[in-house]
Amino acid sequence: MQKLKIGLVAVVYSVMLFGFLGGGQASAKTSFQIKFPKPKAKIEKFQIAHISLRDITFLFDISITNPYPVDLKLAGIDLEFFIEGHTLMRASTSKGFVVKRNGKKINQFYMTIVYKDMAAIIKEFNERDFLDLDIDVAVHIPLPKMKGLPKKITLDFKLHKKIPAVRPKVEVVNFKVHPPTIGQIDQSMKKKKNKGDRKKKRKDYEDFFNGKTVKGFKPQDLDLIFNVSFDIIITNETKAKLDFSDLNFNFLVNKKALVAGRTDKVKRTDNSVKLTVMNQFSSRNLSKQVESAFKKRKGTFTLVGDTLVSFPRFVSKNKVRLKFVEDGTFNFR
């Protein structure tokens, strides 16, 4: 039984070898050629997966069909990116990808390119709205180890995509905290059975939010809800428009979380988008880092954002997810 199995594999390899070498001659007068299928590769999907304010990430789905009775292990995929005809970057990926015998498998991977690398090549980058991106894809597929066969075959593809030119700037302005009313302070003091002077308490909070030093004052003593408002301005310094209607956000002050939520208060002006945030936080949740920002009337911010952006159909048929983490400084209003 073992000899029979070895014999069958030998026959299969012989047929493969015969087919790859172009057939053979049966006699001096008659010739014939046995055609044996070769591995196939196909680009199943190529799209923008998501963008940030710094880079753009592409999703590739490449299917490999293995016609042989043995497993194939992908040697790799080489990619060369060209922006407006200029070489942008080269990359290799997907080594070790295995396709089972007589099977088909889709290899999904992501590649990211950085806007500033494109801007370094395209001098008029700020004057552009969209750029031509061309990608040369080479899929290297190894062949069974047999004398006379090449080690691998390479299947080549060319891809083209229009991509937006992005050079953003993020600002946080009009940051304002609204102090509690006397009624809110009075209600909170009653809950704590605090017999202190409510007018003085309110004055202490007002002074605190105005950056004044209040001796012995701890804003966490009372459980009060404060309203906070600020504007997020995202300006694209190129001609491309970032078109979105809402934003999920996390806002940190001096690296400590202050508010999180969603805003749909969006106003567009030329290539700027202004999002107005109105939210609340509790005095009990004021960290030392946030207190420091109130006292100094300024601080650092970290803005984590997530939304869906619409582009013309020649860029993407579907909305593209925009994700970003931006740091900066701001002043209290």
VOLO-635555 format. One record per residue (C-alpha): residue number from 0; residue in one letter; z, y, x. Coordinates in nm, 4 decimals, always signed. Last residue first. Layout:
// VOLO-635555
<node n="NUM" res="A" zz="Z" yy="Y" xx="X"/>
...
//
This chain:
// VOLO-635555
<node n="332" res="R" zz="+2.8008" yy="+8.1304" xx="-1.1971"/>
<node n="331" res="F" zz="+2.9335" yy="+7.8810" xx="-0.9507"/>
<node n="330" res="N" zz="+2.7210" yy="+7.8266" xx="-0.6418"/>
<node n="329" res="F" zz="+2.5125" yy="+7.5264" xx="-0.5467"/>
<node n="328" res="T" zz="+2.4339" yy="+7.3095" xx="-0.2453"/>
<node n="327" res="G" zz="+2.1930" yy="+7.0209" xx="-0.2051"/>
<node n="326" res="D" zz="+2.1412" yy="+6.6452" xx="-0.2305"/>
<node n="325" res="E" zz="+1.8723" yy="+6.4566" xx="-0.4193"/>
<node n="324" res="V" zz="+1.8565" yy="+6.0953" xx="-0.5357"/>
<node n="323" res="F" zz="+1.5335" yy="+6.0106" xx="-0.7160"/>
<node n="322" res="K" zz="+1.3650" yy="+5.7827" xx="-0.9641"/>
<node n="321" res="L" zz="+1.0420" yy="+5.8546" xx="-1.1494"/>
<node n="320" res="R" zz="+0.9063" yy="+5.5690" xx="-1.3571"/>
<node n="319" res="V" zz="+0.5349" yy="+5.5888" xx="-1.4275"/>
<node n="318" res="K" zz="+0.3990" yy="+5.6174" xx="-1.7805"/>
<node n="317" res="N" zz="+0.1130" yy="+5.3800" xx="-1.8509"/>
<node n="316" res="K" zz="-0.2607" yy="+5.4138" xx="-1.8015"/>
<node n="315" res="S" zz="-0.2036" yy="+5.5410" xx="-1.4492"/>
<node n="314" res="V" zz="-0.3982" yy="+5.7708" xx="-1.2159"/>
<node n="313" res="F" zz="-0.7317" yy="+5.7785" xx="-1.4012"/>
<node n="312" res="R" zz="-0.5280" yy="+5.7885" xx="-1.7223"/>
<node n="311" res="P" zz="-0.3866" yy="+6.1323" xx="-1.6370"/>
<node n="310" res="F" zz="-0.0166" yy="+6.1235" xx="-1.5453"/>
<node n="309" res="S" zz="+0.2942" yy="+6.0950" xx="-1.7627"/>
<node n="308" res="V" zz="+0.6357" yy="+6.0667" xx="-1.5985"/>
<node n="307" res="L" zz="+0.9229" yy="+5.8435" xx="-1.7103"/>
<node n="306" res="T" zz="+1.2784" yy="+5.9395" xx="-1.6136"/>
<node n="305" res="D" zz="+1.5634" yy="+5.8671" xx="-1.3705"/>
<node n="304" res="G" zz="+1.7776" yy="+6.1118" xx="-1.1755"/>
<node n="303" res="V" zz="+2.0676" yy="+6.0973" xx="-0.9301"/>
<node n="302" res="L" zz="+2.1796" yy="+6.4472" xx="-0.8355"/>
<node n="301" res="T" zz="+2.4181" yy="+6.4910" xx="-0.5464"/>
<node n="300" res="F" zz="+2.5829" yy="+6.8300" xx="-0.5255"/>
<node n="299" res="T" zz="+2.7532" yy="+7.0336" xx="-0.2580"/>
<node n="298" res="G" zz="+2.9997" yy="+7.3060" xx="-0.3373"/>
<node n="297" res="K" zz="+3.0567" yy="+7.6640" xx="-0.4421"/>
<node n="296" res="R" zz="+3.3178" yy="+7.8765" xx="-0.6138"/>
<node n="295" res="K" zz="+3.5606" yy="+7.7978" xx="-0.3299"/>
<node n="294" res="K" zz="+3.8453" yy="+7.7079" xx="-0.5672"/>
<node n="293" res="F" zz="+3.6181" yy="+7.5245" xx="-0.8106"/>
<node n="292" res="A" zz="+3.4528" yy="+7.3279" xx="-0.5285"/>
<node n="291" res="S" zz="+3.7949" yy="+7.2286" xx="-0.3900"/>
<node n="290" res="E" zz="+3.8995" yy="+7.1021" xx="-0.7310"/>
<node n="289" res="V" zz="+3.5886" yy="+6.8805" xx="-0.7333"/>
<node n="288" res="Q" zz="+3.6847" yy="+6.7253" xx="-0.3989"/>
<node n="287" res="K" zz="+4.0479" yy="+6.6891" xx="-0.5040"/>
<node n="286" res="S" zz="+3.9333" yy="+6.4920" xx="-0.8074"/>
<node n="285" res="L" zz="+3.9331" yy="+6.6268" xx="-1.1628"/>
<node n="284" res="N" zz="+3.9419" yy="+6.3316" xx="-1.4012"/>
<node n="283" res="R" zz="+4.2527" yy="+6.4384" xx="-1.5952"/>
<node n="282" res="S" zz="+4.0890" yy="+6.7759" xx="-1.6634"/>
<node n="281" res="S" zz="+3.8333" yy="+6.5829" xx="-1.8689"/>
<node n="280" res="F" zz="+3.4595" yy="+6.6336" xx="-1.8483"/>
<node n="279" res="Q" zz="+3.1931" yy="+6.7637" xx="-2.0834"/>
<node n="278" res="N" zz="+2.8178" yy="+6.8129" xx="-2.0851"/>
<node n="277" res="M" zz="+2.5394" yy="+7.0642" xx="-2.1247"/>
<node n="276" res="V" zz="+2.2445" yy="+7.0142" xx="-1.8898"/>
<node n="275" res="T" zz="+1.9352" yy="+7.2325" xx="-1.9049"/>
<node n="274" res="L" zz="+1.6246" yy="+7.0888" xx="-1.7437"/>
<node n="273" res="K" zz="+1.3782" yy="+7.3296" xx="-1.5845"/>
<node n="272" res="V" zz="+1.0409" yy="+7.1918" xx="-1.4769"/>
<node n="271" res="S" zz="+0.8314" yy="+7.3899" xx="-1.2333"/>
<node n="270" res="N" zz="+0.4590" yy="+7.3738" xx="-1.1625"/>
<node n="269" res="D" zz="+0.3606" yy="+7.6538" xx="-1.4027"/>
<node n="268" res="T" zz="+0.6701" yy="+7.7004" xx="-1.6188"/>
<node n="267" res="R" zz="+0.7967" yy="+7.3984" xx="-1.8098"/>
<node n="266" res="K" zz="+1.1167" yy="+7.3889" xx="-2.0184"/>
<node n="265" res="V" zz="+1.3099" yy="+7.0703" xx="-2.0872"/>
<node n="264" res="K" zz="+1.6226" yy="+7.0268" xx="-2.2985"/>
<node n="263" res="D" zz="+1.5959" yy="+6.6480" xx="-2.3272"/>
<node n="262" res="T" zz="+1.9147" yy="+6.5744" xx="-2.1352"/>
<node n="261" res="R" zz="+2.0822" yy="+6.2450" xx="-2.0589"/>
<node n="260" res="G" zz="+2.4262" yy="+6.1514" xx="-1.9320"/>
<node n="259" res="A" zz="+2.6582" yy="+6.1834" xx="-1.6367"/>
<node n="258" res="V" zz="+2.9277" yy="+6.4312" xx="-1.5379"/>
<node n="257" res="L" zz="+3.1640" yy="+6.4934" xx="-1.2437"/>
<node n="256" res="A" zz="+3.1250" yy="+6.2092" xx="-0.9955"/>
<node n="255" res="K" zz="+3.2608" yy="+6.2781" xx="-0.6459"/>
<node n="254" res="K" zz="+3.0344" yy="+6.3458" xx="-0.3478"/>
<node n="253" res="N" zz="+3.1303" yy="+6.7160" xx="-0.3225"/>
<node n="252" res="V" zz="+3.0198" yy="+6.7472" xx="-0.6846"/>
<node n="251" res="L" zz="+2.8295" yy="+6.4493" xx="-0.8283"/>
<node n="250" res="F" zz="+2.5841" yy="+6.4605" xx="-1.1185"/>
<node n="249" res="N" zz="+2.4460" yy="+6.1391" xx="-1.2661"/>
<node n="248" res="F" zz="+2.1267" yy="+6.1793" xx="-1.4631"/>
<node n="247" res="N" zz="+1.8920" yy="+6.0438" xx="-1.7269"/>
<node n="246" res="L" zz="+1.6116" yy="+6.2939" xx="-1.7722"/>
<node n="245" res="D" zz="+1.3914" yy="+6.3983" xx="-2.0619"/>
<node n="244" res="S" zz="+1.0394" yy="+6.5139" xx="-2.1492"/>
<node n="243" res="F" zz="+0.8339" yy="+6.4401" xx="-1.8412"/>
<node n="242" res="D" zz="+0.5190" yy="+6.5898" xx="-1.6877"/>
<node n="241" res="L" zz="+0.5313" yy="+6.6408" xx="-1.3126"/>
<node n="240" res="K" zz="+0.2244" yy="+6.8575" xx="-1.2578"/>
<node n="239" res="A" zz="+0.0115" yy="+6.8234" xx="-0.9452"/>
<node n="238" res="K" zz="-0.0945" yy="+7.1516" xx="-0.7800"/>
<node n="237" res="T" zz="+0.1445" yy="+7.1200" xx="-0.4833"/>
<node n="236" res="E" zz="+0.4856" yy="+7.2857" xx="-0.4389"/>
<node n="235" res="N" zz="+0.6388" yy="+7.0740" xx="-0.7163"/>
<node n="234" res="T" zz="+0.9452" yy="+7.2537" xx="-0.8502"/>
<node n="233" res="I" zz="+1.2371" yy="+7.0696" xx="-1.0068"/>
<node n="232" res="I" zz="+1.4966" yy="+7.3051" xx="-1.1556"/>
<node n="231" res="I" zz="+1.8217" yy="+7.1536" xx="-1.2820"/>
<node n="230" res="D" zz="+2.0152" yy="+7.3997" xx="-1.4958"/>
<node n="229" res="F" zz="+2.3900" yy="+7.4044" xx="-1.5466"/>
<node n="228" res="S" zz="+2.6531" yy="+7.3682" xx="-1.8185"/>
<node n="227" res="V" zz="+3.0100" yy="+7.2407" xx="-1.8251"/>
<node n="226" res="N" zz="+3.2397" yy="+7.2123" xx="-2.1237"/>
<node n="225" res="F" zz="+3.5982" yy="+7.1222" xx="-2.0465"/>
<node n="224" res="I" zz="+3.8079" yy="+6.8627" xx="-2.2291"/>
<node n="223" res="L" zz="+4.1813" yy="+6.8949" xx="-2.1719"/>
<node n="222" res="D" zz="+4.4495" yy="+6.6358" xx="-2.1002"/>
<node n="221" res="L" zz="+4.7180" yy="+6.8559" xx="-1.9480"/>
<node n="220" res="D" zz="+4.8898" yy="+6.8204" xx="-1.6124"/>
<node n="219" res="Q" zz="+4.5549" yy="+6.7405" xx="-1.4429"/>
<node n="218" res="P" zz="+4.4831" yy="+7.1112" xx="-1.3847"/>
<node n="217" res="K" zz="+4.7813" yy="+7.1298" xx="-1.1472"/>
<node n="216" res="F" zz="+4.9220" yy="+7.4787" xx="-1.0927"/>
<node n="215" res="G" zz="+5.2168" yy="+7.5229" xx="-0.8562"/>
<node n="214" res="K" zz="+5.0830" yy="+7.8542" xx="-0.7243"/>
<node n="213" res="V" zz="+4.7504" yy="+7.9554" xx="-0.8751"/>
<node n="212" res="T" zz="+4.4910" yy="+8.0395" xx="-0.6109"/>
<node n="211" res="K" zz="+4.1921" yy="+8.2160" xx="-0.7612"/>
<node n="210" res="G" zz="+3.8456" yy="+8.0619" xx="-0.7722"/>
<node n="209" res="N" zz="+3.7438" yy="+8.1794" xx="-1.1179"/>
<node n="208" res="F" zz="+3.7948" yy="+7.8286" xx="-1.2576"/>
<node n="207" res="F" zz="+4.1568" yy="+7.8366" xx="-1.1382"/>
<node n="206" res="D" zz="+4.2164" yy="+8.1874" xx="-1.2699"/>
<node n="205" res="E" zz="+4.0946" yy="+8.0852" xx="-1.6150"/>
<node n="204" res="Y" zz="+4.3058" yy="+7.7695" xx="-1.6044"/>
<node n="203" res="D" zz="+4.6176" yy="+7.9654" xx="-1.5058"/>
<node n="202" res="K" zz="+4.5475" yy="+8.2247" xx="-1.7751"/>
<node n="201" res="R" zz="+4.5273" yy="+7.9427" xx="-2.0324"/>
<node n="200" res="K" zz="+4.8599" yy="+7.8096" xx="-1.9133"/>
<node n="199" res="K" zz="+5.0102" yy="+8.1566" xx="-1.9242"/>
<node n="198" res="K" zz="+4.9006" yy="+8.1937" xx="-2.2850"/>
<node n="197" res="R" zz="+5.0400" yy="+7.8482" xx="-2.3643"/>
<node n="196" res="D" zz="+5.3826" yy="+7.9336" xx="-2.2244"/>
<node n="195" res="G" zz="+5.5571" yy="+7.6055" xx="-2.1557"/>
<node n="194" res="K" zz="+5.7277" yy="+7.3884" xx="-2.4157"/>
<node n="193" res="N" zz="+5.5381" yy="+7.0691" xx="-2.3287"/>
<node n="192" res="K" zz="+5.5821" yy="+6.8007" xx="-2.5908"/>
<node n="191" res="K" zz="+5.2871" yy="+6.6202" xx="-2.4294"/>
<node n="190" res="K" zz="+5.0973" yy="+6.6107" xx="-2.7588"/>
<node n="189" res="K" zz="+5.2155" yy="+6.9627" xx="-2.8353"/>
<node n="188" res="M" zz="+5.0849" yy="+7.0855" xx="-2.4977"/>
<node n="187" res="S" zz="+4.7414" yy="+6.9378" xx="-2.5718"/>
<node n="186" res="Q" zz="+4.7229" yy="+7.1124" xx="-2.9076"/>
<node n="185" res="D" zz="+4.8329" yy="+7.4464" xx="-2.7608"/>
<node n="184" res="I" zz="+4.5821" yy="+7.4179" xx="-2.4769"/>
<node n="183" res="Q" zz="+4.3012" yy="+7.3479" xx="-2.7217"/>
<node n="182" res="G" zz="+4.4102" yy="+7.6379" xx="-2.9448"/>
<node n="181" res="I" zz="+4.4325" yy="+7.8745" xx="-2.6478"/>
<node n="180" res="T" zz="+4.0718" yy="+7.7899" xx="-2.5682"/>
<node n="179" res="P" zz="+3.9724" yy="+7.5791" xx="-2.2704"/>
<node n="178" res="P" zz="+3.7771" yy="+7.7275" xx="-1.9787"/>
<node n="177" res="H" zz="+3.3922" yy="+7.7095" xx="-1.9811"/>
<node n="176" res="V" zz="+3.2546" yy="+7.5729" xx="-1.6566"/>
<node n="175" res="K" zz="+2.9320" yy="+7.7268" xx="-1.5300"/>
<node n="174" res="F" zz="+2.6538" yy="+7.6241" xx="-1.2958"/>
<node n="173" res="N" zz="+2.3628" yy="+7.8660" xx="-1.3460"/>
<node n="172" res="V" zz="+2.1560" yy="+7.6911" xx="-1.0785"/>
<node n="171" res="V" zz="+2.0938" yy="+7.3416" xx="-0.9383"/>
<node n="170" res="E" zz="+1.7788" yy="+7.3264" xx="-0.7270"/>
<node n="169" res="V" zz="+1.5294" yy="+7.0523" xx="-0.6418"/>
<node n="168" res="K" zz="+1.2143" yy="+7.1096" xx="-0.4333"/>
<node n="167" res="P" zz="+0.9164" yy="+6.8795" xx="-0.4507"/>
<node n="166" res="R" zz="+0.6058" yy="+6.8061" xx="-0.2433"/>
<node n="165" res="V" zz="+0.3941" yy="+6.5678" xx="-0.4505"/>
<node n="164" res="A" zz="+0.0207" yy="+6.4976" xx="-0.4425"/>
<node n="163" res="P" zz="-0.0591" yy="+6.2561" xx="-0.7245"/>
<node n="162" res="I" zz="-0.2478" yy="+5.9320" xx="-0.6569"/>
<node n="161" res="K" zz="-0.6040" yy="+5.8274" xx="-0.7350"/>
<node n="160" res="K" zz="-0.6542" yy="+5.4625" xx="-0.6495"/>
<node n="159" res="H" zz="-0.9129" yy="+5.2471" xx="-0.4778"/>
<node n="158" res="L" zz="-0.8902" yy="+4.8844" xx="-0.3689"/>
<node n="157" res="K" zz="-1.1055" yy="+4.6825" xx="-0.1297"/>
<node n="156" res="F" zz="-1.0651" yy="+4.3075" xx="-0.0939"/>
<node n="155" res="D" zz="-1.1128" yy="+4.0600" xx="+0.1916"/>
<node n="154" res="L" zz="-1.0572" yy="+3.6833" xx="+0.2007"/>
<node n="153" res="T" zz="-0.9712" yy="+3.5366" xx="+0.5398"/>
<node n="152" res="I" zz="-1.0006" yy="+3.1677" xx="+0.6258"/>
<node n="151" res="K" zz="-0.7589" yy="+2.9844" xx="+0.8496"/>
<node n="150" res="K" zz="-0.7244" yy="+2.7535" xx="+1.1491"/>
<node n="149" res="P" zz="-1.0957" yy="+2.6802" xx="+1.1498"/>
<node n="148" res="L" zz="-1.1875" yy="+2.3166" xx="+1.0882"/>
<node n="147" res="G" zz="-1.3443" yy="+2.1028" xx="+1.3612"/>
<node n="146" res="K" zz="-1.0409" yy="+1.8883" xx="+1.4227"/>
<node n="145" res="M" zz="-0.8114" yy="+1.8902" xx="+1.1275"/>
<node n="144" res="K" zz="-0.4994" yy="+2.0891" xx="+1.0526"/>
<node n="143" res="P" zz="-0.5263" yy="+2.1787" xx="+0.6852"/>
<node n="142" res="L" zz="-0.6497" yy="+2.5335" xx="+0.6324"/>
<node n="141" res="P" zz="-0.4493" yy="+2.8555" xx="+0.6613"/>
<node n="140" res="I" zz="-0.5051" yy="+3.1421" xx="+0.4155"/>
<node n="139" res="H" zz="-0.5204" yy="+3.5015" xx="+0.5408"/>
<node n="138" res="V" zz="-0.5547" yy="+3.7627" xx="+0.2660"/>
<node n="137" res="A" zz="-0.7082" yy="+4.0872" xx="+0.3944"/>
<node n="136" res="V" zz="-0.6589" yy="+4.3998" xx="+0.1809"/>
<node n="135" res="D" zz="-0.8281" yy="+4.7313" xx="+0.2589"/>
<node n="134" res="I" zz="-0.6664" yy="+5.0131" xx="+0.0626"/>
<node n="133" res="D" zz="-0.8218" yy="+5.3410" xx="-0.0431"/>
<node n="132" res="L" zz="-0.6198" yy="+5.6386" xx="-0.1676"/>
<node n="131" res="D" zz="-0.8033" yy="+5.9446" xx="-0.2964"/>
<node n="130" res="L" zz="-0.5715" yy="+6.2400" xx="-0.3577"/>
<node n="129" res="F" zz="-0.4587" yy="+6.4291" xx="-0.6670"/>
<node n="128" res="D" zz="-0.3298" yy="+6.7828" xx="-0.7293"/>
<node n="127" res="R" zz="-0.4354" yy="+6.9474" xx="-0.4061"/>
<node n="126" res="E" zz="-0.3635" yy="+7.2935" xx="-0.2679"/>
<node n="125" res="N" zz="-0.0341" yy="+7.1920" xx="-0.1076"/>
<node n="124" res="F" zz="-0.2088" yy="+6.9122" xx="+0.0840"/>
<node n="123" res="E" zz="-0.4685" yy="+7.1452" xx="+0.2366"/>
<node n="122" res="K" zz="-0.3985" yy="+7.0120" xx="+0.5859"/>
<node n="121" res="I" zz="-0.4228" yy="+6.6482" xx="+0.4801"/>
<node n="120" res="I" zz="-0.2886" yy="+6.4279" xx="+0.7607"/>
<node n="119" res="A" zz="+0.0712" yy="+6.5522" xx="+0.7905"/>
<node n="118" res="A" zz="+0.0827" yy="+6.5900" xx="+0.4119"/>
<node n="117" res="M" zz="+0.0094" yy="+6.2179" xx="+0.3768"/>
<node n="116" res="D" zz="+0.3012" yy="+6.1274" xx="+0.6020"/>
<node n="115" res="K" zz="+0.5162" yy="+6.3770" xx="+0.4088"/>
<node n="114" res="Y" zz="+0.4319" yy="+6.1935" xx="+0.0862"/>
<node n="113" res="V" zz="+0.5665" yy="+5.8582" xx="+0.2065"/>
<node n="112" res="I" zz="+0.3988" yy="+5.5241" xx="+0.1341"/>
<node n="111" res="T" zz="+0.5701" yy="+5.2240" xx="-0.0226"/>
<node n="110" res="M" zz="+0.4441" yy="+4.8677" xx="-0.0639"/>
<node n="109" res="Y" zz="+0.5661" yy="+4.6162" xx="-0.3188"/>
<node n="108" res="F" zz="+0.5102" yy="+4.2421" xx="-0.3529"/>
<node n="107" res="Q" zz="+0.4116" yy="+3.9795" xx="-0.6047"/>
<node n="106" res="N" zz="+0.2494" yy="+3.6514" xx="-0.4953"/>
<node n="105" res="I" zz="+0.1008" yy="+3.4635" xx="-0.7867"/>
<node n="104" res="K" zz="+0.0658" yy="+3.0870" xx="-0.7537"/>
<node n="103" res="K" zz="-0.2066" yy="+2.8348" xx="-0.8245"/>
<node n="102" res="G" zz="-0.1968" yy="+2.4615" xx="-0.7720"/>
<node n="101" res="N" zz="-0.3946" yy="+2.1641" xx="-0.6423"/>
<node n="100" res="R" zz="-0.1270" yy="+2.1223" xx="-0.3757"/>
<node n="99" res="K" zz="+0.1565" yy="+2.3741" xx="-0.3974"/>
<node n="98" res="V" zz="+0.1053" yy="+2.7294" xx="-0.2785"/>
<node n="97" res="V" zz="+0.3644" yy="+2.8454" xx="-0.0254"/>
<node n="96" res="F" zz="+0.4306" yy="+3.2089" xx="+0.0807"/>
<node n="95" res="G" zz="+0.5616" yy="+3.1927" xx="+0.4368"/>
<node n="94" res="K" zz="+0.4254" yy="+3.5300" xx="+0.5430"/>
<node n="93" res="S" zz="+0.3988" yy="+3.7747" xx="+0.2548"/>
<node n="92" res="T" zz="+0.3512" yy="+4.1025" xx="+0.4424"/>
<node n="91" res="S" zz="+0.1570" yy="+4.3059" xx="+0.6943"/>
<node n="90" res="A" zz="+0.1246" yy="+4.6836" xx="+0.7128"/>
<node n="89" res="R" zz="-0.1098" yy="+4.9531" xx="+0.8377"/>
<node n="88" res="M" zz="-0.0750" yy="+5.3256" xx="+0.7763"/>
<node n="87" res="L" zz="-0.2551" yy="+5.6496" xx="+0.6890"/>
<node n="86" res="T" zz="-0.6048" yy="+5.6135" xx="+0.8306"/>
<node n="85" res="H" zz="-0.8129" yy="+5.9087" xx="+0.7124"/>
<node n="84" res="G" zz="-1.0815" yy="+5.8705" xx="+0.4424"/>
<node n="83" res="E" zz="-0.9017" yy="+6.0904" xx="+0.1877"/>
<node n="82" res="I" zz="-0.5908" yy="+5.8784" xx="+0.2454"/>
<node n="81" res="F" zz="-0.6602" yy="+5.5369" xx="+0.3954"/>
<node n="80" res="F" zz="-0.4170" yy="+5.2440" xx="+0.3797"/>
<node n="79" res="E" zz="-0.4666" yy="+4.9201" xx="+0.5728"/>
<node n="78" res="L" zz="-0.3121" yy="+4.6043" xx="+0.4356"/>
<node n="77" res="D" zz="-0.2742" yy="+4.2632" xx="+0.6005"/>
<node n="76" res="I" zz="-0.1588" yy="+3.9642" xx="+0.3972"/>
<node n="75" res="G" zz="+0.0001" yy="+3.6621" xx="+0.5628"/>
<node n="74" res="A" zz="-0.0458" yy="+3.3055" xx="+0.6888"/>
<node n="73" res="L" zz="+0.0046" yy="+3.1635" xx="+0.3393"/>
<node n="72" res="K" zz="+0.1427" yy="+2.8099" xx="+0.3459"/>
<node n="71" res="L" zz="-0.0850" yy="+2.5596" xx="+0.1772"/>
<node n="70" res="D" zz="+0.0396" yy="+2.2364" xx="+0.0214"/>
<node n="69" res="V" zz="-0.1811" yy="+1.9261" xx="+0.0343"/>
<node n="68" res="P" zz="-0.4177" yy="+1.7709" xx="-0.2222"/>
<node n="67" res="Y" zz="-0.6491" yy="+2.0724" xx="-0.1818"/>
<node n="66" res="P" zz="-0.7863" yy="+2.3209" xx="-0.4358"/>
<node n="65" res="N" zz="-0.5189" yy="+2.5863" xx="-0.3680"/>
<node n="64" res="T" zz="-0.5576" yy="+2.8995" xx="-0.5811"/>
<node n="63" res="I" zz="-0.3829" yy="+3.2141" xx="-0.4565"/>
<node n="62" res="S" zz="-0.2946" yy="+3.4974" xx="-0.6957"/>
<node n="61" res="I" zz="-0.2260" yy="+3.8484" xx="-0.5700"/>
<node n="60" res="D" zz="+0.0013" yy="+4.0771" xx="-0.7727"/>
<node n="59" res="F" zz="+0.0496" yy="+4.4120" xx="-0.5968"/>
<node n="58" res="L" zz="+0.2935" yy="+4.6833" xx="-0.7039"/>
<node n="57" res="F" zz="+0.2718" yy="+5.0243" xx="-0.5409"/>
<node n="56" res="T" zz="+0.5533" yy="+5.2604" xx="-0.4404"/>
<node n="55" res="I" zz="+0.5224" yy="+5.6382" xx="-0.4011"/>
<node n="54" res="D" zz="+0.7386" yy="+5.8583" xx="-0.1798"/>
<node n="53" res="R" zz="+0.9728" yy="+6.1558" xx="-0.1484"/>
<node n="52" res="L" zz="+1.0377" yy="+6.2903" xx="-0.4974"/>
<node n="51" res="S" zz="+1.0357" yy="+5.9330" xx="-0.6188"/>
<node n="50" res="I" zz="+0.7596" yy="+5.7208" xx="-0.7616"/>
<node n="49" res="H" zz="+0.7406" yy="+5.3911" xx="-0.9424"/>
<node n="48" res="A" zz="+0.5287" yy="+5.0761" xx="-0.9702"/>
<node n="47" res="I" zz="+0.1896" yy="+5.2410" xx="-0.9261"/>
<node n="46" res="Q" zz="-0.0604" yy="+4.9702" xx="-1.0036"/>
<node n="45" res="F" zz="-0.2526" yy="+4.6714" xx="-0.8690"/>
<node n="44" res="K" zz="-0.2567" yy="+4.3519" xx="-1.0722"/>
<node n="43" res="E" zz="-0.4312" yy="+4.0139" xx="-1.0575"/>
<node n="42" res="I" zz="-0.6000" yy="+4.0720" xx="-0.7206"/>
<node n="41" res="K" zz="-0.7606" yy="+3.7335" xx="-0.6639"/>
<node n="40" res="A" zz="-0.7514" yy="+3.4770" xx="-0.3849"/>
<node n="39" res="K" zz="-0.9423" yy="+3.1505" xx="-0.3703"/>
<node n="38" res="P" zz="-0.9054" yy="+2.8441" xx="-0.1491"/>
<node n="37" res="K" zz="-1.2345" yy="+2.6664" xx="-0.0704"/>
<node n="36" res="P" zz="-1.4080" yy="+2.4139" xx="-0.2899"/>
<node n="35" res="F" zz="-1.5940" yy="+2.1252" xx="-0.1203"/>
<node n="34" res="K" zz="-1.9716" yy="+2.1183" xx="-0.1320"/>
<node n="33" res="I" zz="-2.1237" yy="+1.7945" xx="-0.0021"/>
<node n="32" res="Q" zz="-2.4601" yy="+1.8550" xx="+0.1598"/>
<node n="31" res="F" zz="-2.7656" yy="+1.6263" xx="+0.1694"/>
<node n="30" res="S" zz="-3.0401" yy="+1.5403" xx="+0.4170"/>
<node n="29" res="T" zz="-3.3279" yy="+1.2918" xx="+0.3988"/>
<node n="28" res="K" zz="-3.6100" yy="+1.2361" xx="+0.6502"/>
<node n="27" res="A" zz="-3.4318" yy="+1.1549" xx="+0.9774"/>
<node n="26" res="S" zz="-3.1479" yy="+0.9972" xx="+0.7893"/>
<node n="25" res="A" zz="-2.8265" yy="+1.0929" xx="+0.6066"/>
<node n="24" res="Q" zz="-2.7961" yy="+1.4341" xx="+0.7739"/>
<node n="23" res="G" zz="-2.4683" yy="+1.6174" xx="+0.7416"/>
<node n="22" res="G" zz="-2.2862" yy="+1.8731" xx="+0.5287"/>
<node n="21" res="G" zz="-2.2134" yy="+2.2391" xx="+0.6034"/>
<node n="20" res="L" zz="-1.9200" yy="+2.2071" xx="+0.8428"/>
<node n="19" res="F" zz="-1.6801" yy="+2.3001" xx="+0.5648"/>
<node n="18" res="G" zz="-1.8075" yy="+2.0224" xx="+0.3348"/>
<node n="17" res="F" zz="-1.7983" yy="+1.7479" xx="+0.5981"/>
<node n="16" res="L" zz="-1.4474" yy="+1.8529" xx="+0.7044"/>
<node n="15" res="M" zz="-1.3289" yy="+1.8453" xx="+0.3461"/>
<node n="14" res="V" zz="-1.4966" yy="+1.5068" xx="+0.2840"/>
<node n="13" res="S" zz="-1.3346" yy="+1.3669" xx="+0.5989"/>
<node n="12" res="Y" zz="-0.9995" yy="+1.5101" xx="+0.4972"/>
<node n="11" res="V" zz="-1.0223" yy="+1.3378" xx="+0.1586"/>
<node n="10" res="V" zz="-1.1296" yy="+1.0085" xx="+0.3200"/>
<node n="9" res="A" zz="-0.8385" yy="+1.0237" xx="+0.5644"/>
<node n="8" res="V" zz="-0.6003" yy="+1.0888" xx="+0.2778"/>
<node n="7" res="L" zz="-0.7360" yy="+0.7811" xx="+0.0973"/>
<node n="6" res="G" zz="-0.6955" yy="+0.5593" xx="+0.4061"/>
<node n="5" res="I" zz="-0.3408" yy="+0.6691" xx="+0.4624"/>
<node n="4" res="K" zz="-0.2593" yy="+0.5758" xx="+0.1031"/>
<node n="3" res="L" zz="-0.4331" yy="+0.2338" xx="+0.1375"/>
<node n="2" res="K" zz="-0.2431" yy="+0.1607" xx="+0.4585"/>
<node n="1" res="Q" zz="+0.0861" yy="+0.2378" xx="+0.2857"/>
<node n="0" res="M" zz="+0.0000" yy="+0.0000" xx="+0.0000"/>
//
